[in-house]
């Protein structure tokens, strides 16, 4: 934690340090999942975005000219 705290701006609080540690932990967890090959399928990603009202277009979905 002290090494992390030293990398933040001088005015950073312990709350900032805790947040930065959390973010780094989540990133490492995601990278480990990727190393294990745990990826979402295209359909899972499209479904998740659709719940937020976002339409995802891919090369497969785009008609060729």
PQR file of N, CA, C, O and H, with PARSE charges and radii, in Angstrom:
ATOM      1  N   UNK A   1       0.821  -1.192   0.000 -0.4000 1.5000
ATOM      2  CA  UNK A   1       0.000   0.000   0.000 -0.0000 2.0000
ATOM      3  C   UNK A   1       0.867   1.259   0.000  0.5500 1.7000
ATOM      4  O   UNK A   1       0.521   2.250  -0.644 -0.5500 1.4000
ATOM      5  N   UNK A   2       1.978   1.226   0.710 -0.4000 1.5000
ATOM      6  CA  UNK A   2       2.819   2.425   0.761 -0.0000 2.0000
ATOM      7  C   UNK A   2       3.428   2.728  -0.601  0.5500 1.7000
ATOM      8  O   UNK A   2       3.539   3.891  -0.989 -0.5500 1.4000
ATOM      9  H   UNK A   2       2.259   0.421   1.233  0.4000 1.0000
ATOM     10  N   UNK A   3       3.822   1.686  -1.329 -0.4000 1.5000
ATOM     11  CA  UNK A   3       4.357   1.891  -2.670 -0.0000 2.0000
ATOM     12  C   UNK A   3       3.304   2.522  -3.562  0.5500 1.7000
ATOM     13  O   UNK A   3       3.593   3.448  -4.319 -0.5500 1.4000
ATOM     14  H   UNK A   3       3.732   0.741  -1.014  0.4000 1.0000
ATOM     15  N   UNK A   4       2.089   2.021  -3.470 -0.4000 1.5000
ATOM     16  CA  UNK A   4       0.978   2.572  -4.242 -0.0000 2.0000
ATOM     17  C   UNK A   4       0.730   4.026  -3.846  0.5500 1.7000
ATOM     18  O   UNK A   4       0.541   4.882  -4.711 -0.5500 1.4000
ATOM     19  H   UNK A   4       1.854   1.269  -2.855  0.4000 1.0000
ATOM     20  N   UNK A   5       0.731   4.302  -2.565 -0.4000 1.5000
ATOM     21  CA  UNK A   5       0.489   5.667  -2.074 -0.0000 2.0000
ATOM     22  C   UNK A   5       1.541   6.631  -2.597  0.5500 1.7000
ATOM     23  O   UNK A   5       1.233   7.786  -2.895 -0.5500 1.4000
ATOM     24  H   UNK A   5       0.885   3.607  -1.863  0.4000 1.0000
ATOM     25  N   UNK A   6       2.775   6.167  -2.711 -0.4000 1.5000
ATOM     26  CA  UNK A   6       3.859   7.025  -3.201 -0.0000 2.0000
ATOM     27  C   UNK A   6       3.706   7.351  -4.683  0.5500 1.7000
ATOM     28  O   UNK A   6       4.280   8.335  -5.151 -0.5500 1.4000
ATOM     29  H   UNK A   6       3.025   5.229  -2.469  0.4000 1.0000
ATOM     30  N   UNK A   7       2.950   6.555  -5.432 -0.4000 1.5000
ATOM     31  CA  UNK A   7       2.762   6.781  -6.863 -0.0000 2.0000
ATOM     32  C   UNK A   7       1.637   7.762  -7.156  0.5500 1.7000
ATOM     33  O   UNK A   7       1.526   8.250  -8.280 -0.5500 1.4000
ATOM     34  H   UNK A   7       2.484   5.755  -5.052  0.4000 1.0000
ATOM     35  N   UNK A   8       0.806   8.059  -6.169 -0.4000 1.5000
ATOM     36  CA  UNK A   8      -0.326   8.964  -6.366 -0.0000 2.0000
ATOM     37  C   UNK A   8       0.098  10.405  -6.140  0.5500 1.7000
ATOM     38  O   UNK A   8       1.143  10.656  -5.541 -0.5500 1.4000
ATOM     39  H   UNK A   8       0.896   7.662  -5.255  0.4000 1.0000
ATOM     40  N   UNK A   9      -0.703  11.357  -6.615 -0.4000 1.5000
ATOM     41  CA  UNK A   9      -0.376  12.769  -6.414 -0.0000 2.0000
ATOM     42  C   UNK A   9      -0.264  13.110  -4.932  0.5500 1.7000
ATOM     43  O   UNK A   9      -0.818  12.419  -4.077 -0.5500 1.4000
ATOM     44  H   UNK A   9      -1.552  11.153  -7.102  0.4000 1.0000
ATOM     45  N   UNK A  10       0.462  14.184  -4.646 -0.4000 1.5000
ATOM     46  CA  UNK A  10       0.722  14.586  -3.261 -0.0000 2.0000
ATOM     47  C   UNK A  10      -0.555  14.774  -2.446  0.5500 1.7000
ATOM     48  O   UNK A  10      -0.568  14.450  -1.259 -0.5500 1.4000
ATOM     49  H   UNK A  10       0.912  14.745  -5.340  0.4000 1.0000
ATOM     50  N   UNK A  11      -1.614  15.279  -3.038 -0.4000 1.5000
ATOM     51  CA  UNK A  11      -2.852  15.547  -2.318 -0.0000 2.0000
ATOM     52  C   UNK A  11      -3.779  14.349  -2.170  0.5500 1.7000
ATOM     53  O   UNK A  11      -4.896  14.495  -1.674 -0.5500 1.4000
ATOM     54  H   UNK A  11      -1.604  15.542  -4.003  0.4000 1.0000
ATOM     55  N   UNK A  12      -3.332  13.160  -2.594 -0.4000 1.5000
ATOM     56  CA  UNK A  12      -4.181  11.978  -2.543 -0.0000 2.0000
ATOM     57  C   UNK A  12      -4.481  11.590  -1.098  0.5500 1.7000
ATOM     58  O   UNK A  12      -3.654  11.758  -0.201 -0.5500 1.4000
ATOM     59  H   UNK A  12      -2.425  13.042  -2.997  0.4000 1.0000
ATOM     60  N   UNK A  13      -5.680  11.070  -0.903 -0.4000 1.5000
ATOM     61  CA  UNK A  13      -6.100  10.627   0.425 -0.0000 2.0000
ATOM     62  C   UNK A  13      -5.992   9.109   0.514  0.5500 1.7000
ATOM     63  O   UNK A  13      -5.731   8.441  -0.486 -0.5500 1.4000
ATOM     64  H   UNK A  13      -6.352  10.933  -1.631  0.4000 1.0000
ATOM     65  N   UNK A  14      -6.193   8.568   1.711 -0.4000 1.5000
ATOM     66  CA  UNK A  14      -6.195   7.115   1.860 -0.0000 2.0000
ATOM     67  C   UNK A  14      -7.360   6.506   1.087  0.5500 1.7000
ATOM     68  O   UNK A  14      -7.289   5.362   0.639 -0.5500 1.4000
ATOM     69  H   UNK A  14      -6.406   9.111   2.523  0.4000 1.0000
ATOM     70  N   UNK A  15      -8.425   7.276   0.937 -0.4000 1.5000
ATOM     71  CA  UNK A  15      -9.551   6.808   0.125 -0.0000 2.0000
ATOM     72  C   UNK A  15      -9.096   6.617  -1.323  0.5500 1.7000
ATOM     73  O   UNK A  15      -9.476   5.641  -1.969 -0.5500 1.4000
ATOM     74  H   UNK A  15      -8.483   8.205   1.301  0.4000 1.0000
ATOM     75  N   UNK A  16      -8.288   7.541  -1.829 -0.4000 1.5000
ATOM     76  CA  UNK A  16      -7.733   7.420  -3.181 -0.0000 2.0000
ATOM     77  C   UNK A  16      -6.844   6.180  -3.298  0.5500 1.7000
ATOM     78  O   UNK A  16      -6.884   5.467  -4.300 -0.5500 1.4000
ATOM     79  H   UNK A  16      -7.980   8.335  -1.303  0.4000 1.0000
ATOM     80  N   UNK A  17      -6.040   5.936  -2.254 -0.4000 1.5000
ATOM     81  CA  UNK A  17      -5.155   4.774  -2.247 -0.0000 2.0000
ATOM     82  C   UNK A  17      -5.989   3.493  -2.282  0.5500 1.7000
ATOM     83  O   UNK A  17      -5.690   2.573  -3.043 -0.5500 1.4000
ATOM     84  H   UNK A  17      -6.008   6.516  -1.440  0.4000 1.0000
ATOM     85  N   UNK A  18      -7.030   3.438  -1.458 -0.4000 1.5000
ATOM     86  CA  UNK A  18      -7.891   2.250  -1.406 -0.0000 2.0000
ATOM     87  C   UNK A  18      -8.569   2.023  -2.752  0.5500 1.7000
ATOM     88  O   UNK A  18      -8.657   0.889  -3.223 -0.5500 1.4000
ATOM     89  H   UNK A  18      -7.273   4.185  -0.839  0.4000 1.0000
ATOM     90  N   UNK A  19      -9.046   3.100  -3.368 -0.4000 1.5000
ATOM     91  CA  UNK A  19      -9.696   2.978  -4.678 -0.0000 2.0000
ATOM     92  C   UNK A  19      -8.708   2.462  -5.718  0.5500 1.7000
ATOM     93  O   UNK A  19      -9.032   1.560  -6.490 -0.5500 1.4000
ATOM     94  H   UNK A  19      -8.975   4.021  -2.985  0.4000 1.0000
ATOM     95  N   UNK A  20      -7.518   3.024  -5.740 -0.4000 1.5000
ATOM     96  CA  UNK A  20      -6.498   2.604  -6.701 -0.0000 2.0000
ATOM     97  C   UNK A  20      -6.148   1.130  -6.495  0.5500 1.7000
ATOM     98  O   UNK A  20      -5.963   0.397  -7.466 -0.5500 1.4000
ATOM     99  H   UNK A  20      -7.254   3.757  -5.112  0.4000 1.0000
ATOM    100  N   UNK A  21      -6.057   0.698  -5.257 -0.4000 1.5000
ATOM    101  CA  UNK A  21      -5.768  -0.706  -4.961 -0.0000 2.0000
ATOM    102  C   UNK A  21      -6.901  -1.595  -5.467  0.5500 1.7000
ATOM    103  O   UNK A  21      -6.657  -2.659  -6.035 -0.5500 1.4000
ATOM    104  H   UNK A  21      -6.207   1.293  -4.468  0.4000 1.0000
ATOM    105  N   UNK A  22      -8.139  -1.154  -5.256 -0.4000 1.5000
ATOM    106  CA  UNK A  22      -9.302  -1.913  -5.735 -0.0000 2.0000
ATOM    107  C   UNK A  22      -9.275  -2.048  -7.259  0.5500 1.7000
ATOM    108  O   UNK A  22      -9.484  -3.136  -7.795 -0.5500 1.4000
ATOM    109  H   UNK A  22      -8.337  -0.289  -4.794  0.4000 1.0000
ATOM    110  N   UNK A  23      -9.020  -0.948  -7.942 -0.4000 1.5000
ATOM    111  CA  UNK A  23      -8.999  -0.959  -9.410 -0.0000 2.0000
ATOM    112  C   UNK A  23      -7.914  -1.904  -9.914  0.5500 1.7000
ATOM    113  O   UNK A  23      -8.149  -2.692 -10.831 -0.5500 1.4000
ATOM    114  H   UNK A  23      -8.850  -0.064  -7.506  0.4000 1.0000
ATOM    115  N   UNK A  24      -6.739  -1.825  -9.321 -0.4000 1.5000
ATOM    116  CA  UNK A  24      -5.643  -2.701  -9.752 -0.0000 2.0000
ATOM    117  C   UNK A  24      -5.974  -4.166  -9.495  0.5500 1.7000
ATOM    118  O   UNK A  24      -5.639  -5.030 -10.306 -0.5500 1.4000
ATOM    119  H   UNK A  24      -6.549  -1.185  -8.576  0.4000 1.0000
ATOM    120  N   UNK A  25      -6.624  -4.449  -8.378 -0.4000 1.5000
ATOM    121  CA  UNK A  25      -7.020  -5.817  -8.054 -0.0000 2.0000
ATOM    122  C   UNK A  25      -8.023  -6.342  -9.081  0.5500 1.7000
ATOM    123  O   UNK A  25      -7.921  -7.488  -9.517 -0.5500 1.4000
ATOM    124  H   UNK A  25      -6.896  -3.748  -7.719  0.4000 1.0000
ATOM    125  N   UNK A  26      -8.982  -5.515  -9.463 -0.4000 1.5000
ATOM    126  CA  UNK A  26      -9.977  -5.923 -10.455 -0.0000 2.0000
ATOM    127  C   UNK A  26      -9.341  -6.152 -11.823  0.5500 1.7000
ATOM    128  O   UNK A  26      -9.702  -7.092 -12.531 -0.5500 1.4000
ATOM    129  H   UNK A  26      -9.064  -4.584  -9.108  0.4000 1.0000
ATOM    130  N   UNK A  27      -8.404  -5.301 -12.188 -0.4000 1.5000
ATOM    131  CA  UNK A  27      -7.709  -5.464 -13.466 -0.0000 2.0000
ATOM    132  C   UNK A  27      -6.920  -6.771 -13.463  0.5500 1.7000
ATOM    133  O   UNK A  27      -6.968  -7.525 -14.435 -0.5500 1.4000
ATOM    134  H   UNK A  27      -8.110  -4.538 -11.613  0.4000 1.0000
ATOM    135  N   UNK A  28      -6.201  -7.042 -12.386 -0.4000 1.5000
ATOM    136  CA  UNK A  28      -5.441  -8.295 -12.292 -0.0000 2.0000
ATOM    137  C   UNK A  28      -6.360  -9.508 -12.359  0.5500 1.7000
ATOM    138  O   UNK A  28      -6.027 -10.506 -12.997 -0.5500 1.4000
ATOM    139  H   UNK A  28      -6.162  -6.430 -11.596  0.4000 1.0000
ATOM    140  N   UNK A  29      -7.516  -9.426 -11.701 -0.4000 1.5000
ATOM    141  CA  UNK A  29      -8.480 -10.532 -11.744 -0.0000 2.0000
ATOM    142  C   UNK A  29      -8.969 -10.757 -13.173  0.5500 1.7000
ATOM    143  O   UNK A  29      -9.096 -11.900 -13.614 -0.5500 1.4000
ATOM    144  H   UNK A  29      -7.786  -8.615 -11.182  0.4000 1.0000
ATOM    145  N   UNK A  30      -9.241  -9.679 -13.890 -0.4000 1.5000
ATOM    146  CA  UNK A  30      -9.680  -9.784 -15.288 -0.0000 2.0000
ATOM    147  C   UNK A  30      -8.605 -10.359 -16.186  0.5500 1.7000
ATOM    148  O   UNK A  30      -8.892 -11.169 -17.068 -0.5500 1.4000
ATOM    149  H   UNK A  30      -9.137  -8.751 -13.532  0.4000 1.0000
ATOM    150  N   UNK A  31      -7.371  -9.945 -15.967 -0.4000 1.5000
ATOM    151  CA  UNK A  31      -6.269 -10.489 -16.758 -0.0000 2.0000
ATOM    152  C   UNK A  31      -6.085 -11.980 -16.494  0.5500 1.7000
ATOM    153  O   UNK A  31      -5.807 -12.745 -17.417 -0.5500 1.4000
ATOM    154  H   UNK A  31      -7.137  -9.288 -15.251  0.4000 1.0000
ATOM    155  N   UNK A  32      -6.238 -12.391 -15.246 -0.4000 1.5000
ATOM    156  CA  UNK A  32      -6.122 -13.811 -14.909 -0.0000 2.0000
ATOM    157  C   UNK A  32      -7.241 -14.614 -15.577  0.5500 1.7000
ATOM    158  O   UNK A  32      -7.004 -15.716 -16.070 -0.5500 1.4000
ATOM    159  H   UNK A  32      -6.463 -11.769 -14.496  0.4000 1.0000
ATOM    160  N   UNK A  33      -8.455 -14.067 -15.593 -0.4000 1.5000
ATOM    161  CA  UNK A  33      -9.564 -14.740 -16.290 -0.0000 2.0000
ATOM    162  C   UNK A  33      -9.241 -14.883 -17.773  0.5500 1.7000
ATOM    163  O   UNK A  33      -9.503 -15.926 -18.372 -0.5500 1.4000
ATOM    164  H   UNK A  33      -8.648 -13.171 -15.193  0.4000 1.0000
ATOM    165  N   UNK A  34      -8.677 -13.844 -18.358 -0.4000 1.5000
ATOM    166  CA  UNK A  34      -8.321 -13.892 -19.781 -0.0000 2.0000
ATOM    167  C   UNK A  34      -7.256 -14.949 -20.033  0.5500 1.7000
ATOM    168  O   UNK A  34      -7.318 -15.670 -21.029 -0.5500 1.4000
ATOM    169  H   UNK A  34      -8.464 -12.997 -17.872  0.4000 1.0000
ATOM    170  N   UNK A  35      -6.278 -15.046 -19.136 -0.4000 1.5000
ATOM    171  CA  UNK A  35      -5.232 -16.064 -19.286 -0.0000 2.0000
ATOM    172  C   UNK A  35      -5.815 -17.472 -19.259  0.5500 1.7000
ATOM    173  O   UNK A  35      -5.308 -18.385 -19.910 -0.5500 1.4000
ATOM    174  H   UNK A  35      -6.227 -14.460 -18.327  0.4000 1.0000
ATOM    175  N   UNK A  36      -6.897 -17.629 -18.489 -0.4000 1.5000
ATOM    176  CA  UNK A  36      -7.553 -18.938 -18.409 -0.0000 2.0000
ATOM    177  C   UNK A  36      -8.518 -19.164 -19.579  0.5500 1.7000
ATOM    178  O   UNK A  36      -9.115 -20.233 -19.700 -0.5500 1.4000
ATOM    179  H   UNK A  36      -7.310 -16.887 -17.960  0.4000 1.0000
ATOM    180  N   UNK A  37      -8.667 -18.147 -20.438 -0.4000 1.5000
ATOM    181  CA  UNK A  37      -9.543 -18.277 -21.600 -0.0000 2.0000
ATOM    182  C   UNK A  37     -11.007 -18.031 -21.287  0.5500 1.7000
ATOM    183  O   UNK A  37     -11.883 -18.451 -22.043 -0.5500 1.4000
ATOM    184  H   UNK A  37      -8.182 -17.278 -20.340  0.4000 1.0000
ATOM    185  N   UNK A  38     -11.276 -17.365 -20.194 -0.4000 1.5000
ATOM    186  CA  UNK A  38     -12.659 -17.097 -19.791 -0.0000 2.0000
ATOM    187  C   UNK A  38     -13.139 -15.782 -20.404  0.5500 1.7000
ATOM    188  O   UNK A  38     -13.047 -14.717 -19.795 -0.5500 1.4000
ATOM    189  H   UNK A  38     -10.564 -17.024 -19.580  0.4000 1.0000
ATOM    190  N   UNK A  39     -13.657 -15.892 -21.633 -0.4000 1.5000
ATOM    191  CA  UNK A  39     -14.142 -14.728 -22.356 -0.0000 2.0000
ATOM    192  C   UNK A  39     -15.647 -14.844 -22.571  0.5500 1.7000
ATOM    193  O   UNK A  39     -16.190 -15.948 -22.627 -0.5500 1.4000
ATOM    194  H   UNK A  39     -13.732 -16.757 -22.129  0.4000 1.0000
ATOM    195  N   UNK A  40     -16.307 -13.715 -22.687 -0.4000 1.5000
ATOM    196  CA  UNK A  40     -17.728 -13.703 -23.033 -0.0000 2.0000
ATOM    197  C   UNK A  40     -17.860 -13.948 -24.539  0.5500 1.7000
ATOM    198  O   UNK A  40     -17.015 -13.515 -25.322 -0.5500 1.4000
ATOM    199  H   UNK A  40     -15.866 -12.819 -22.641  0.4000 1.0000
ATOM    200  N   UNK A  41     -18.909 -14.631 -24.925 -0.4000 1.5000
ATOM    201  CA  UNK A  41     -19.160 -14.840 -26.352 -0.0000 2.0000
ATOM    202  C   UNK A  41     -19.701 -13.540 -26.952  0.5500 1.7000
ATOM    203  O   UNK A  41     -20.097 -12.631 -26.222 -0.5500 1.4000
ATOM    204  H   UNK A  41     -19.596 -14.982 -24.289  0.4000 1.0000
ATOM    205  N   UNK A  42     -19.715 -13.460 -28.268 -0.4000 1.5000
ATOM    206  CA  UNK A  42     -20.276 -12.287 -28.939 -0.0000 2.0000
ATOM    207  C   UNK A  42     -21.730 -12.077 -28.528  0.5500 1.7000
ATOM    208  O   UNK A  42     -22.154 -10.950 -28.272 -0.5500 1.4000
ATOM    209  H   UNK A  42     -19.394 -14.199 -28.861  0.4000 1.0000
ATOM    210  N   UNK A  43     -22.488 -13.164 -28.468 -0.4000 1.5000
ATOM    211  CA  UNK A  43     -23.904 -13.052 -28.103 -0.0000 2.0000
ATOM    212  C   UNK A  43     -24.084 -12.555 -26.667  0.5500 1.7000
ATOM    213  O   UNK A  43     -25.002 -11.783 -26.390 -0.5500 1.4000
ATOM    214  H   UNK A  43     -22.144 -14.080 -28.676  0.4000 1.0000
ATOM    215  N   UNK A  44     -23.221 -12.992 -25.759 -0.4000 1.5000
ATOM    216  CA  UNK A  44     -23.298 -12.524 -24.371 -0.0000 2.0000
ATOM    217  C   UNK A  44     -23.010 -11.029 -24.275  0.5500 1.7000
ATOM    218  O   UNK A  44     -23.666 -10.311 -23.521 -0.5500 1.4000
ATOM    219  H   UNK A  44     -22.475 -13.619 -25.983  0.4000 1.0000
ATOM    220  N   UNK A  45     -22.032 -10.569 -25.040 -0.4000 1.5000
ATOM    221  CA  UNK A  45     -21.695  -9.138 -25.048 -0.0000 2.0000
ATOM    222  C   UNK A  45     -22.847  -8.332 -25.637  0.5500 1.7000
ATOM    223  O   UNK A  45     -23.242  -7.310 -25.076 -0.5500 1.4000
ATOM    224  H   UNK A  45     -21.499 -11.153 -25.652  0.4000 1.0000
ATOM    225  N   UNK A  46     -23.385  -8.788 -26.765 -0.4000 1.5000
ATOM    226  CA  UNK A  46     -24.501  -8.083 -27.390 -0.0000 2.0000
ATOM    227  C   UNK A  46     -25.702  -8.032 -26.456  0.5500 1.7000
ATOM    228  O   UNK A  46     -26.379  -7.007 -26.375 -0.5500 1.4000
ATOM    229  H   UNK A  46     -23.064  -9.618 -27.221  0.4000 1.0000
ATOM    230  N   UNK A  47     -25.970  -9.116 -25.757 -0.4000 1.5000
ATOM    231  CA  UNK A  47     -27.096  -9.171 -24.820 -0.0000 2.0000
ATOM    232  C   UNK A  47     -26.901  -8.186 -23.678  0.5500 1.7000
ATOM    233  O   UNK A  47     -27.839  -7.491 -23.287 -0.5500 1.4000
ATOM    234  H   UNK A  47     -25.420  -9.949 -25.823  0.4000 1.0000
ATOM    235  N   UNK A  48     -25.686  -8.121 -23.142 -0.4000 1.5000
ATOM    236  CA  UNK A  48     -25.407  -7.189 -22.047 -0.0000 2.0000
ATOM    237  C   UNK A  48     -25.594  -5.746 -22.504  0.5500 1.7000
ATOM    238  O   UNK A  48     -26.200  -4.947 -21.789 -0.5500 1.4000
ATOM    239  H   UNK A  48     -24.924  -8.685 -23.460  0.4000 1.0000
ATOM    240  N   UNK A  49     -25.086  -5.403 -23.678 -0.4000 1.5000
ATOM    241  CA  UNK A  49     -25.236  -4.044 -24.194 -0.0000 2.0000
ATOM    242  C   UNK A  49     -26.691  -3.734 -24.519  0.5500 1.7000
ATOM    243  O   UNK A  49     -27.145  -2.608 -24.317 -0.5500 1.4000
ATOM    244  H   UNK A  49     -24.594  -6.052 -24.259  0.4000 1.0000
ATOM    245  N   UNK A  50     -27.420  -4.716 -25.017 -0.4000 1.5000
ATOM    246  CA  UNK A  50     -28.831  -4.506 -25.356 -0.0000 2.0000
ATOM    247  C   UNK A  50     -29.634  -4.113 -24.120  0.5500 1.7000
ATOM    248  O   UNK A  50     -30.577  -3.328 -24.219 -0.5500 1.4000
ATOM    249  H   UNK A  50     -27.052  -5.631 -25.181  0.4000 1.0000
ATOM    250  N   UNK A  51     -29.271  -4.645 -22.968 -0.4000 1.5000
ATOM    251  CA  UNK A  51     -29.956  -4.277 -21.724 -0.0000 2.0000
ATOM    252  C   UNK A  51     -29.813  -2.793 -21.421  0.5500 1.7000
ATOM    253  O   UNK A  51     -30.655  -2.211 -20.737 -0.5500 1.4000
ATOM    254  H   UNK A  51     -28.504  -5.283 -22.888  0.4000 1.0000
ATOM    255  N   UNK A  52     -28.749  -2.181 -21.929 -0.4000 1.5000
ATOM    256  CA  UNK A  52     -28.504  -0.751 -21.734 -0.0000 2.0000
ATOM    257  C   UNK A  52     -28.991   0.075 -22.921  0.5500 1.7000
ATOM    258  O   UNK A  52     -28.788   1.288 -22.967 -0.5500 1.4000
ATOM    259  H   UNK A  52     -28.065  -2.653 -22.484  0.4000 1.0000
ATOM    260  N   UNK A  53     -29.636  -0.594 -23.883 -0.4000 1.5000
ATOM    261  CA  UNK A  53     -30.162   0.104 -25.047 -0.0000 2.0000
ATOM    262  C   UNK A  53     -29.127   0.416 -26.101  0.5500 1.7000
ATOM    263  O   UNK A  53     -29.326   1.318 -26.915 -0.5500 1.4000
ATOM    264  H   UNK A  53     -29.800  -1.580 -23.845  0.4000 1.0000
ATOM    265  N   UNK A  54     -28.018  -0.314 -26.103 -0.4000 1.5000
ATOM    266  CA  UNK A  54     -26.947  -0.084 -27.068 -0.0000 2.0000
ATOM    267  C   UNK A  54     -26.934  -1.225 -28.073  0.5500 1.7000
ATOM    268  O   UNK A  54     -26.873  -2.396 -27.700 -0.5500 1.4000
ATOM    269  H   UNK A  54     -27.855  -1.047 -25.442  0.4000 1.0000
ATOM    270  N   UNK A  55     -26.991  -0.871 -29.348 -0.4000 1.5000
ATOM    271  CA  UNK A  55     -26.918  -1.884 -30.400 -0.0000 2.0000
ATOM    272  C   UNK A  55     -25.467  -2.032 -30.829  0.5500 1.7000
ATOM    273  O   UNK A  55     -24.815  -1.045 -31.168 -0.5500 1.4000
ATOM    274  H   UNK A  55     -27.040   0.080 -29.651  0.4000 1.0000
ATOM    275  N   UNK A  56     -24.964  -3.242 -30.815 -0.4000 1.5000
ATOM    276  CA  UNK A  56     -23.580  -3.513 -31.183 -0.0000 2.0000
ATOM    277  C   UNK A  56     -23.552  -4.030 -32.603  0.5500 1.7000
ATOM    278  O   UNK A  56     -24.241  -4.991 -32.943 -0.5500 1.4000
ATOM    279  H   UNK A  56     -25.493  -4.044 -30.539  0.4000 1.0000
ATOM    280  N   UNK A  57     -22.745  -3.382 -33.431 -0.4000 1.5000
ATOM    281  CA  UNK A  57     -22.588  -3.833 -34.811 -0.0000 2.0000
ATOM    282  C   UNK A  57     -21.185  -4.385 -34.979  0.5500 1.7000
ATOM    283  O   UNK A  57     -20.221  -3.814 -34.469 -0.5500 1.4000
ATOM    284  H   UNK A  57     -22.185  -2.601 -33.155  0.4000 1.0000
ATOM    285  N   UNK A  58     -21.075  -5.474 -35.679 -0.4000 1.5000
ATOM    286  CA  UNK A  58     -19.784  -6.061 -35.977 -0.0000 2.0000
ATOM    287  C   UNK A  58     -19.660  -6.206 -37.483  0.5500 1.7000
ATOM    288  O   UNK A  58     -20.621  -5.967 -38.214 -0.5500 1.4000
ATOM    289  H   UNK A  58     -21.858  -5.937 -36.093  0.4000 1.0000
ATOM    290  N   UNK A  59     -18.492  -6.592 -37.945 -0.4000 1.5000
ATOM    291  CA  UNK A  59     -18.304  -6.787 -39.379 -0.0000 2.0000
ATOM    292  C   UNK A  59     -19.287  -7.811 -39.922  0.5500 1.7000
ATOM    293  O   UNK A  59     -19.727  -7.702 -41.066 -0.5500 1.4000
ATOM    294  H   UNK A  59     -17.711  -6.786 -37.351  0.4000 1.0000
ATOM    295  N   UNK A  60     -19.629  -8.785 -39.129 -0.4000 1.5000
ATOM    296  CA  UNK A  60     -20.569  -9.818 -39.560 -0.0000 2.0000
ATOM    297  C   UNK A  60     -21.962  -9.234 -39.747  0.5500 1.7000
ATOM    298  O   UNK A  60     -22.698  -9.647 -40.643 -0.5500 1.4000
ATOM    299  H   UNK A  60     -19.271  -8.874 -38.199  0.4000 1.0000
ATOM    300  N   UNK A  61     -22.329  -8.250 -38.883 -0.4000 1.5000
ATOM    301  CA  UNK A  61     -23.657  -7.645 -38.943 -0.0000 2.0000
ATOM    302  C   UNK A  61     -23.783  -6.595 -40.037  0.5500 1.7000
ATOM    303  O   UNK A  61     -24.895  -6.290 -40.467 -0.5500 1.4000
ATOM    304  H   UNK A  61     -21.731  -7.914 -38.156  0.4000 1.0000
ATOM    305  N   UNK A  62     -22.678  -6.040 -40.492 -0.4000 1.5000
ATOM    306  CA  UNK A  62     -22.701  -4.945 -41.458 -0.0000 2.0000
ATOM    307  C   UNK A  62     -22.783  -5.493 -42.868  0.5500 1.7000
ATOM    308  O   UNK A  62     -21.929  -6.281 -43.275 -0.5500 1.4000
ATOM    309  H   UNK A  62     -21.774  -6.288 -40.143  0.4000 1.0000
ATOM    310  N   UNK A  63     -23.818  -5.082 -43.637 -0.4000 1.5000
ATOM    311  CA  UNK A  63     -23.924  -5.562 -45.032 -0.0000 2.0000
ATOM    312  C   UNK A  63     -22.751  -5.047 -45.863  0.5500 1.7000
ATOM    313  O   UNK A  63     -22.324  -3.903 -45.705 -0.5500 1.4000
ATOM    314  H   UNK A  63     -24.512  -4.442 -43.306  0.4000 1.0000
ATOM    315  N   UNK A  64     -22.245  -5.879 -46.729 -0.4000 1.5000
ATOM    316  CA  UNK A  64     -21.124  -5.457 -47.575 -0.0000 2.0000
ATOM    317  C   UNK A  64     -21.655  -4.624 -48.743  0.5500 1.7000
ATOM    318  O   UNK A  64     -22.782  -4.810 -49.203 -0.5500 1.4000
ATOM    319  H   UNK A  64     -22.592  -6.809 -46.858  0.4000 1.0000
ATOM    320  N   UNK A  65     -20.819  -3.711 -49.202 -0.4000 1.5000
ATOM    321  CA  UNK A  65     -21.221  -2.774 -50.257 -0.0000 2.0000
ATOM    322  C   UNK A  65     -21.120  -3.365 -51.619  0.5500 1.7000
ATOM    323  O   UNK A  65     -21.425  -2.696 -52.607 -0.5500 1.4000
ATOM    324  H   UNK A  65     -19.904  -3.559 -48.828  0.4000 1.0000
TER
END
